[in-house]
């Protein structure tokens, strides 16, 4: 090459952009940034002591919540209407505005809270597989019930104070709305476009490609696959998908739900084992729209769950979406392949149980 050496591309050493087909967006991968000098803390923090039954915790069995209602002495899952809902079924119409820059419309829906377990110190990876399956069954029931009326049913869990969770008791939220929110609307649009062009669901083809490449798989089973997606933004972000074509949670078979309980427990155990801490994250399920959309052809959709954990270097060092990420483009500090390898090589036995 006229005295010049050919440049060999190595994703671990070179900066590059990766495309996210679900959002029609790009992420900057700058893996060498993990090697930059670091003067912050990296040690393991003191183990969080969460009391099993706190008489002051409004989510515990038998305790009184903010609205004065008393929780039953539940021994499994427990669902109730959020005492401080962001959506209400009879929200008034704000009226029309004559200017296109000041548009608004009614946002109607319901918000529910779902406790996973009666004990505050038992998170999903520490639960028995049968208990995780009970959580999944309740998710399915809520999608079935709320989906008959509302266009979108969003199941999500914010775990850990760093993710804004105000209560350590293991729980999630379910918000059902009369509109399709921004993220699922983007996903719907791009999955539909891919299906129209290629004749199969985007994420179904993606599953097949990831299985073939064997580069970003974290855990897998006969029915399920967990990968650090090719376009991941957060350091240890994962995508959980069924191997067959499934539109919604309530379309899963009994065997698939049982397999989901197993693979969720394996994934979340690996998360906890990474830095030996109760791993914080935000997660949520995305499936085909519901309510009036049940009458439409949603063949382009594939059920999946997103996990977005913020930790980067240790239990105390987080990834922040600031500066360039907020003003220009999302950026990550290690490749998805590196993150997947780290998670994949971790034990399926929880570090708290390792000595037993």
C-alpha positions as a Markdown table, in Angstrom:
| # | Residue | x | y | z |
|---|---|---|---|---|
| 1 | Unk | 0.0 | 0.0 | 0.0 |
| 2 | Unk | 2.7 | 2.5 | -1.1 |
| 3 | Unk | 4.5 | 2.2 | 2.2 |
| 4 | Unk | 1.3 | 2.5 | 4.2 |
| 5 | Unk | 0.0 | -0.3 | 6.4 |
| 6 | Unk | -3.6 | -1.5 | 5.9 |
| 7 | Unk | -5.8 | -0.5 | 8.9 |
| 8 | Unk | -7.5 | -3.5 | 10.3 |
| 9 | Unk | -10.8 | -2.7 | 12.0 |
| 10 | Unk | -11.0 | -4.1 | 15.6 |
| 11 | Unk | -14.2 | -3.0 | 17.4 |
| 12 | Unk | -12.4 | -3.2 | 20.7 |
| 13 | Unk | -9.9 | -0.6 | 19.6 |
| 14 | Unk | -11.6 | 1.7 | 17.1 |
| 15 | Unk | -14.5 | 4.1 | 17.4 |
| 16 | Unk | -17.5 | 3.4 | 15.2 |
| 17 | Unk | -21.3 | 4.0 | 14.9 |
| 18 | Unk | -23.9 | 1.2 | 15.3 |
| 19 | Unk | -27.4 | 1.5 | 14.0 |
| 20 | Unk | -30.5 | 0.8 | 16.1 |
| 21 | Unk | -33.3 | -0.4 | 13.7 |
| 22 | Unk | -36.0 | -0.2 | 16.4 |
| 23 | Unk | -35.5 | 3.6 | 16.8 |
| 24 | Unk | -33.8 | 4.6 | 13.6 |
| 25 | Unk | -30.9 | 6.0 | 15.6 |
| 26 | Unk | -27.2 | 5.5 | 16.1 |
| 27 | Unk | -24.8 | 5.0 | 19.0 |
| 28 | Unk | -21.1 | 5.9 | 19.2 |
| 29 | Unk | -19.0 | 3.0 | 20.4 |
| 30 | Unk | -15.7 | 4.2 | 22.0 |
| 31 | Unk | -14.5 | 1.1 | 23.8 |
| 32 | Unk | -11.0 | 2.5 | 24.4 |
| 33 | Unk | -12.5 | 5.0 | 26.9 |
| 34 | Unk | -12.6 | 2.3 | 29.5 |
| 35 | Unk | -8.8 | 2.5 | 29.6 |
| 36 | Unk | -8.7 | 6.2 | 30.4 |
| 37 | Unk | -7.2 | 7.1 | 33.9 |
| 38 | Unk | -9.8 | 6.8 | 36.6 |
| 39 | Unk | -9.5 | 8.3 | 40.1 |
| 40 | Unk | -13.0 | 7.5 | 41.4 |
| 41 | Unk | -14.2 | 4.8 | 43.7 |
| 42 | Unk | -14.4 | 1.2 | 42.5 |
| 43 | Unk | -14.8 | -0.7 | 45.7 |
| 44 | Unk | -17.8 | -2.7 | 46.7 |
| 45 | Unk | -20.2 | -0.6 | 48.9 |
| 46 | Unk | -21.5 | -1.9 | 52.2 |
| 47 | Unk | -24.3 | -4.5 | 51.8 |
| 48 | Unk | -27.7 | -2.9 | 51.8 |
| 49 | Unk | -29.7 | -4.0 | 54.8 |
| 50 | Unk | -33.3 | -4.2 | 53.8 |
| 51 | Unk | -35.6 | -5.4 | 56.7 |
| 52 | Unk | -37.8 | -8.3 | 55.6 |
| 53 | Unk | -40.9 | -6.8 | 57.1 |
| 54 | Unk | -40.8 | -3.1 | 57.9 |
| 55 | Unk | -44.0 | -1.8 | 59.7 |
| 56 | Unk | -43.3 | 1.6 | 58.1 |
| 57 | Unk | -43.1 | 0.3 | 54.6 |
| 58 | Unk | -46.4 | 1.0 | 52.8 |
| 59 | Unk | -45.8 | -2.0 | 50.4 |
| 60 | Unk | -45.5 | -4.7 | 53.1 |
| 61 | Unk | -48.4 | -7.0 | 53.9 |
| 62 | Unk | -50.8 | -5.6 | 56.5 |
| 63 | Unk | -49.4 | -2.1 | 56.4 |
| 64 | Unk | -51.3 | 1.1 | 55.7 |
| 65 | Unk | -50.6 | 3.1 | 52.5 |
| 66 | Unk | -50.7 | 6.8 | 51.9 |
| 67 | Unk | -54.4 | 6.9 | 51.1 |
| 68 | Unk | -55.3 | 5.1 | 54.3 |
| 69 | Unk | -56.0 | 1.7 | 52.7 |
| 70 | Unk | -54.6 | -1.3 | 54.5 |
| 71 | Unk | -52.8 | -4.0 | 52.5 |
| 72 | Unk | -54.0 | -7.5 | 52.9 |
| 73 | Unk | -51.7 | -10.1 | 54.4 |
| 74 | Unk | -50.7 | -11.3 | 51.0 |
| 75 | Unk | -48.3 | -14.2 | 50.6 |
| 76 | Unk | -47.6 | -14.0 | 46.9 |
| 77 | Unk | -48.1 | -11.2 | 44.4 |
| 78 | Unk | -50.3 | -8.2 | 45.3 |
| 79 | Unk | -51.7 | -5.6 | 42.8 |
| 80 | Unk | -53.3 | -2.3 | 43.7 |
| 81 | Unk | -54.1 | 1.0 | 42.1 |
| 82 | Unk | -51.3 | 3.5 | 42.4 |
| 83 | Unk | -52.0 | 6.0 | 45.2 |
| 84 | Unk | -50.3 | 8.7 | 43.1 |
| 85 | Unk | -51.3 | 7.9 | 39.5 |
| 86 | Unk | -49.8 | 9.7 | 36.5 |
| 87 | Unk | -52.8 | 8.6 | 34.5 |
| 88 | Unk | -56.5 | 8.6 | 35.3 |
| 89 | Unk | -59.4 | 7.1 | 33.4 |
| 90 | Unk | -61.5 | 10.3 | 33.3 |
| 91 | Unk | -58.9 | 13.0 | 32.7 |
| 92 | Unk | -60.6 | 16.1 | 31.2 |
| 93 | Unk | -60.0 | 17.1 | 27.6 |
| 94 | Unk | -57.6 | 20.2 | 27.6 |
| 95 | Unk | -59.3 | 21.7 | 24.6 |
| 96 | Unk | -57.8 | 22.5 | 21.3 |
| 97 | Unk | -55.2 | 25.2 | 20.6 |
| 98 | Unk | -55.1 | 27.2 | 17.4 |
| 99 | Unk | -51.3 | 27.3 | 17.2 |
| 100 | Unk | -49.4 | 24.2 | 15.9 |
| 101 | Unk | -46.6 | 24.7 | 18.4 |
| 102 | Unk | -48.9 | 24.4 | 21.4 |
| 103 | Unk | -50.8 | 21.2 | 20.9 |
| 104 | Unk | -52.3 | 19.0 | 23.7 |
| 105 | Unk | -54.8 | 16.3 | 24.1 |
| 106 | Unk | -56.3 | 14.1 | 26.9 |
| 107 | Unk | -54.1 | 11.4 | 28.4 |
| 108 | Unk | -56.3 | 8.8 | 30.0 |
| 109 | Unk | -55.4 | 5.5 | 31.6 |
| 110 | Unk | -54.8 | 3.7 | 34.9 |
| 111 | Unk | -51.6 | 3.1 | 36.9 |
| 112 | Unk | -51.1 | 0.0 | 39.1 |
| 113 | Unk | -48.4 | -1.2 | 41.4 |
| 114 | Unk | -47.6 | -4.9 | 41.7 |
| 115 | Unk | -45.6 | -6.3 | 44.6 |
| 116 | Unk | -43.6 | -9.4 | 43.6 |
| 117 | Unk | -43.2 | -11.0 | 47.0 |
| 118 | Unk | -44.3 | -10.3 | 50.6 |
| 119 | Unk | -40.7 | -10.0 | 51.8 |
| 120 | Unk | -38.9 | -6.7 | 51.2 |
| 121 | Unk | -35.4 | -8.4 | 51.0 |
| 122 | Unk | -36.4 | -11.0 | 48.3 |
| 123 | Unk | -35.7 | -9.6 | 44.8 |
| 124 | Unk | -36.5 | -11.5 | 41.6 |
| 125 | Unk | -33.1 | -13.3 | 41.4 |
| 126 | Unk | -33.5 | -14.5 | 45.0 |
| 127 | Unk | -37.0 | -15.8 | 44.5 |
| 128 | Unk | -37.8 | -19.4 | 43.7 |
| 129 | Unk | -38.5 | -20.1 | 40.1 |
| 130 | Unk | -42.1 | -21.0 | 41.0 |
| 131 | Unk | -42.4 | -17.5 | 42.6 |
| 132 | Unk | -41.0 | -15.8 | 39.5 |
| 133 | Unk | -43.5 | -17.8 | 37.4 |
| 134 | Unk | -46.3 | -16.4 | 39.6 |
| 135 | Unk | -45.1 | -12.9 | 38.8 |
| 136 | Unk | -45.2 | -13.7 | 35.0 |
| 137 | Unk | -48.7 | -15.1 | 35.3 |
| 138 | Unk | -49.9 | -11.9 | 37.0 |
| 139 | Unk | -48.2 | -9.9 | 34.2 |
| 140 | Unk | -50.1 | -11.9 | 31.6 |
| 141 | Unk | -53.4 | -11.4 | 33.5 |
| 142 | Unk | -52.9 | -7.6 | 33.6 |
| 143 | Unk | -52.1 | -7.4 | 29.9 |
| 144 | Unk | -55.2 | -9.5 | 29.2 |
| 145 | Unk | -57.4 | -7.3 | 31.4 |
| 146 | Unk | -56.1 | -3.8 | 30.6 |
| 147 | Unk | -55.4 | -4.6 | 27.0 |
| 148 | Unk | -59.1 | -5.1 | 26.2 |
| 149 | Unk | -59.6 | -1.3 | 26.7 |
| 150 | Unk | -56.3 | 0.5 | 26.5 |
| 151 | Unk | -54.0 | 1.0 | 23.4 |
| 152 | Unk | -50.8 | 0.3 | 25.4 |
| 153 | Unk | -50.0 | -1.6 | 28.6 |
| 154 | Unk | -46.5 | -0.8 | 29.9 |
| 155 | Unk | -45.1 | -3.1 | 32.5 |
| 156 | Unk | -41.9 | -1.7 | 33.9 |
| 157 | Unk | -39.6 | -2.2 | 37.0 |
| 158 | Unk | -37.3 | 0.5 | 38.4 |
| 159 | Unk | -34.9 | -1.4 | 40.7 |
| 160 | Unk | -32.6 | 0.5 | 43.0 |
| 161 | Unk | -32.5 | 4.0 | 44.4 |
| 162 | Unk | -30.1 | 5.1 | 41.6 |
| 163 | Unk | -33.0 | 4.4 | 39.2 |
| 164 | Unk | -35.4 | 6.5 | 41.1 |
| 165 | Unk | -37.0 | 3.7 | 43.0 |
| 166 | Unk | -38.4 | 5.2 | 46.2 |
| 167 | Unk | -39.2 | 1.9 | 47.9 |
| 168 | Unk | -36.8 | -1.2 | 48.2 |
| 169 | Unk | -39.7 | -3.6 | 48.4 |
| 170 | Unk | -39.6 | -5.8 | 45.2 |
| 171 | Unk | -42.3 | -4.4 | 42.9 |
| 172 | Unk | -43.1 | -3.1 | 39.4 |
| 173 | Unk | -45.6 | -0.8 | 37.9 |
| 174 | Unk | -48.2 | -1.2 | 35.1 |
| 175 | Unk | -49.4 | 1.9 | 33.3 |
| 176 | Unk | -52.2 | 1.5 | 30.7 |
| 177 | Unk | -52.9 | 4.4 | 28.4 |
| 178 | Unk | -55.4 | 5.4 | 25.6 |
| 179 | Unk | -52.4 | 6.4 | 23.4 |
| 180 | Unk | -49.3 | 4.8 | 22.0 |
| 181 | Unk | -46.3 | 6.3 | 23.8 |
| 182 | Unk | -43.2 | 7.6 | 21.9 |
| 183 | Unk | -40.9 | 4.6 | 22.3 |
| 184 | Unk | -43.4 | 1.9 | 21.3 |
| 185 | Unk | -44.7 | 4.2 | 18.5 |
| 186 | Unk | -41.1 | 4.4 | 17.1 |
| 187 | Unk | -40.7 | 0.7 | 17.5 |
| 188 | Unk | -44.0 | 0.0 | 15.8 |
| 189 | Unk | -43.2 | 2.2 | 12.8 |
| 190 | Unk | -39.8 | 0.7 | 12.2 |
| 191 | Unk | -40.8 | -2.9 | 12.8 |
| 192 | Unk | -43.7 | -2.4 | 10.4 |
| 193 | Unk | -41.4 | -0.9 | 7.7 |
| 194 | Unk | -38.9 | -3.8 | 8.1 |
| 195 | Unk | -41.7 | -6.4 | 7.8 |
| 196 | Unk | -43.1 | -4.8 | 4.7 |
| 197 | Unk | -39.7 | -4.8 | 3.0 |
| 198 | Unk | -38.4 | -8.3 | 4.2 |
| 199 | Unk | -41.6 | -10.3 | 4.8 |
| 200 | Unk | -40.7 | -11.3 | 8.4 |
| 201 | Unk | -40.5 | -9.6 | 11.8 |
| 202 | Unk | -37.4 | -7.6 | 12.4 |
| 203 | Unk | -36.7 | -9.0 | 15.8 |
| 204 | Unk | -37.3 | -12.6 | 14.7 |
| 205 | Unk | -34.6 | -12.2 | 12.0 |
| 206 | Unk | -32.4 | -10.6 | 14.6 |
| 207 | Unk | -32.8 | -13.6 | 16.9 |
| 208 | Unk | -31.7 | -15.9 | 14.1 |
| 209 | Unk | -28.7 | -13.7 | 13.3 |
| 210 | Unk | -27.6 | -13.5 | 17.0 |
| 211 | Unk | -27.8 | -17.3 | 17.3 |
| 212 | Unk | -25.8 | -17.7 | 14.2 |
| 213 | Unk | -23.1 | -15.2 | 15.2 |
| 214 | Unk | -22.7 | -16.3 | 18.8 |
| 215 | Unk | -21.1 | -13.0 | 19.8 |
| 216 | Unk | -23.5 | -11.2 | 22.1 |
| 217 | Unk | -25.5 | -14.0 | 23.8 |
| 218 | Unk | -25.6 | -13.8 | 27.6 |
| 219 | Unk | -28.0 | -16.7 | 28.4 |
| 220 | Unk | -30.3 | -18.9 | 26.2 |
| 221 | Unk | -32.7 | -21.8 | 26.3 |
| 222 | Unk | -34.8 | -23.7 | 23.8 |
| 223 | Unk | -37.5 | -20.9 | 24.0 |
| 224 | Unk | -35.7 | -17.7 | 25.0 |
| 225 | Unk | -32.6 | -15.7 | 24.1 |
| 226 | Unk | -30.9 | -12.9 | 26.1 |
| 227 | Unk | -28.3 | -10.7 | 24.3 |
| 228 | Unk | -26.5 | -7.5 | 24.7 |
| 229 | Unk | -28.0 | -5.9 | 21.6 |
| 230 | Unk | -25.7 | -4.9 | 18.8 |
| 231 | Unk | -26.9 | -1.3 | 19.2 |
| 232 | Unk | -26.8 | -1.2 | 23.1 |
| 233 | Unk | -26.3 | 2.1 | 24.7 |
| 234 | Unk | -26.1 | 1.3 | 28.4 |
| 235 | Unk | -22.9 | -0.7 | 29.4 |
| 236 | Unk | -24.7 | -4.0 | 30.4 |
| 237 | Unk | -28.0 | -3.4 | 28.6 |
| 238 | Unk | -29.7 | -6.6 | 27.5 |
| 239 | Unk | -32.6 | -7.6 | 25.3 |
| 240 | Unk | -34.8 | -10.6 | 26.2 |
| 241 | Unk | -36.7 | -12.3 | 23.3 |
| 242 | Unk | -38.7 | -15.5 | 22.6 |
| 243 | Unk | -37.3 | -17.6 | 19.8 |
| 244 | Unk | -40.6 | -18.1 | 18.1 |
| 245 | Unk | -43.0 | -15.4 | 16.8 |
| 246 | Unk | -45.0 | -14.0 | 19.8 |
| 247 | Unk | -46.9 | -10.8 | 19.8 |
| 248 | Unk | -47.8 | -10.3 | 23.5 |
| 249 | Unk | -47.2 | -11.8 | 26.9 |
| 250 | Unk | -50.6 | -13.3 | 26.9 |
| 251 | Unk | -49.7 | -15.3 | 23.8 |
| 252 | Unk | -47.0 | -17.3 | 25.6 |
| 253 | Unk | -47.6 | -21.0 | 26.2 |
| 254 | Unk | -47.3 | -22.6 | 29.6 |
| 255 | Unk | -43.9 | -24.0 | 28.7 |
| 256 | Unk | -42.7 | -20.7 | 27.5 |
| 257 | Unk | -43.8 | -18.9 | 30.7 |
| 258 | Unk | -42.0 | -21.5 | 32.7 |
| 259 | Unk | -38.9 | -21.1 | 30.6 |
| 260 | Unk | -39.1 | -17.3 | 31.0 |
| 261 | Unk | -39.1 | -17.6 | 34.8 |
| 262 | Unk | -35.9 | -19.7 | 34.5 |
| 263 | Unk | -34.1 | -17.4 | 32.1 |
| 264 | Unk | -35.1 | -14.2 | 34.0 |
| 265 | Unk | -33.7 | -15.7 | 37.2 |
| 266 | Unk | -30.5 | -16.6 | 35.4 |
| 267 | Unk | -30.0 | -13.2 | 33.9 |
| 268 | Unk | -30.8 | -11.3 | 37.0 |
| 269 | Unk | -28.5 | -13.5 | 39.0 |
| 270 | Unk | -25.6 | -12.7 | 36.6 |
| 271 | Unk | -26.4 | -9.0 | 37.0 |
| 272 | Unk | -26.1 | -9.3 | 40.8 |
| 273 | Unk | -22.9 | -11.3 | 40.5 |
| 274 | Unk | -21.2 | -8.8 | 38.2 |
| 275 | Unk | -20.4 | -6.4 | 41.1 |
| 276 | Unk | -21.8 | -8.5 | 43.9 |
| 277 | Unk | -24.6 | -6.0 | 44.6 |
| 278 | Unk | -28.3 | -5.9 | 44.2 |
| 279 | Unk | -28.0 | -4.7 | 40.6 |
| 280 | Unk | -30.1 | -1.6 | 39.7 |
| 281 | Unk | -31.9 | -1.3 | 36.4 |
| 282 | Unk | -35.0 | -0.1 | 34.6 |
| 283 | Unk | -36.7 | -2.8 | 32.6 |
| 284 | Unk | -39.9 | -3.1 | 30.6 |
| 285 | Unk | -41.9 | -5.3 | 28.2 |
| 286 | Unk | -42.8 | -4.2 | 24.7 |
| 287 | Unk | -45.4 | -6.2 | 22.7 |
| 288 | Unk | -47.9 | -5.5 | 20.1 |
| 289 | Unk | -50.4 | -2.6 | 20.9 |
| 290 | Unk | -53.7 | -3.6 | 22.4 |
| 291 | Unk | -57.2 | -2.1 | 22.8 |
| 292 | Unk | -58.4 | -0.8 | 19.4 |
| 293 | Unk | -55.2 | -2.2 | 17.8 |
| 294 | Unk | -56.3 | -5.8 | 18.6 |
| 295 | Unk | -58.4 | -5.7 | 15.4 |
| 296 | Unk | -55.3 | -4.7 | 13.3 |
| 297 | Unk | -52.6 | -6.9 | 11.7 |
| 298 | Unk | -49.7 | -6.7 | 14.1 |
| 299 | Unk | -47.6 | -9.5 | 12.5 |
| 300 | Unk | -44.6 | -7.1 | 12.3 |
| 301 | Unk | -44.3 | -7.1 | 16.1 |
| 302 | Unk | -42.2 | -9.4 | 18.3 |
| 303 | Unk | -42.5 | -9.5 | 22.1 |
| 304 | Unk | -39.4 | -8.4 | 23.9 |
| 305 | Unk | -38.1 | -7.0 | 27.2 |
| 306 | Unk | -35.4 | -4.3 | 27.6 |
| 307 | Unk | -33.1 | -4.1 | 30.6 |
| 308 | Unk | -31.2 | -0.8 | 31.1 |
| 309 | Unk | -28.7 | -1.0 | 34.0 |
| 310 | Unk | -26.6 | 2.1 | 34.7 |
| 311 | Unk | -23.5 | 0.6 | 36.4 |
| 312 | Unk | -20.3 | 0.8 | 34.4 |
| 313 | Unk | -17.1 | 0.0 | 36.3 |
| 314 | Unk | -18.3 | -1.2 | 39.7 |
| 315 | Unk | -21.2 | -1.1 | 42.1 |
| 316 | Unk | -20.5 | 2.6 | 42.7 |
| 317 | Unk | -19.4 | 3.9 | 39.3 |
| 318 | Unk | -22.3 | 4.6 | 36.9 |
| 319 | Unk | -22.7 | 5.5 | 33.3 |
| 320 | Unk | -24.2 | 9.0 | 33.0 |
| 321 | Unk | -26.1 | 10.2 | 29.9 |
| 322 | Unk | -24.7 | 13.8 | 29.9 |
| 323 | Unk | -22.9 | 16.2 | 27.7 |
| 324 | Unk | -22.3 | 14.6 | 24.3 |
| 325 | Unk | -25.0 | 12.0 | 25.0 |
| 326 | Unk | -27.7 | 14.6 | 25.7 |
| 327 | Unk | -26.7 | 17.2 | 23.1 |
| 328 | Unk | -25.4 | 15.1 | 20.2 |
| 329 | Unk | -25.4 | 11.3 | 20.2 |
| 330 | Unk | -25.6 | 8.3 | 22.6 |
| 331 | Unk | -22.1 | 6.9 | 23.4 |
| 332 | Unk | -21.0 | 3.7 | 25.1 |
| 333 | Unk | -17.6 | 2.9 | 26.8 |
| 334 | Unk | -17.2 | -0.9 | 26.0 |
| 335 | Unk | -18.4 | -2.9 | 23.1 |
| 336 | Unk | -21.6 | -5.0 | 23.4 |
| 337 | Unk | -19.4 | -8.1 | 22.7 |
| 338 | Unk | -17.2 | -7.3 | 25.7 |
| 339 | Unk | -20.2 | -6.7 | 28.0 |
| 340 | Unk | -21.9 | -10.0 | 26.8 |
| 341 | Unk | -18.7 | -11.9 | 27.5 |
| 342 | Unk | -18.4 | -10.6 | 31.0 |
| 343 | Unk | -22.1 | -11.4 | 31.8 |
| 344 | Unk | -22.0 | -14.8 | 30.1 |
| 345 | Unk | -19.0 | -16.0 | 32.1 |
| 346 | Unk | -20.6 | -15.2 | 35.4 |
| 347 | Unk | -22.1 | -18.0 | 37.6 |
| 348 | Unk | -25.8 | -18.8 | 37.5 |
| 349 | Unk | -25.6 | -19.3 | 41.3 |
| 350 | Unk | -26.3 | -16.1 | 43.2 |
| 351 | Unk | -23.3 | -14.8 | 45.2 |
| 352 | Unk | -25.4 | -14.8 | 48.3 |
| 353 | Unk | -26.1 | -18.5 | 47.8 |
| 354 | Unk | -22.6 | -19.5 | 46.7 |
| 355 | Unk | -21.4 | -20.4 | 50.2 |
| 356 | Unk | -24.5 | -22.5 | 51.0 |
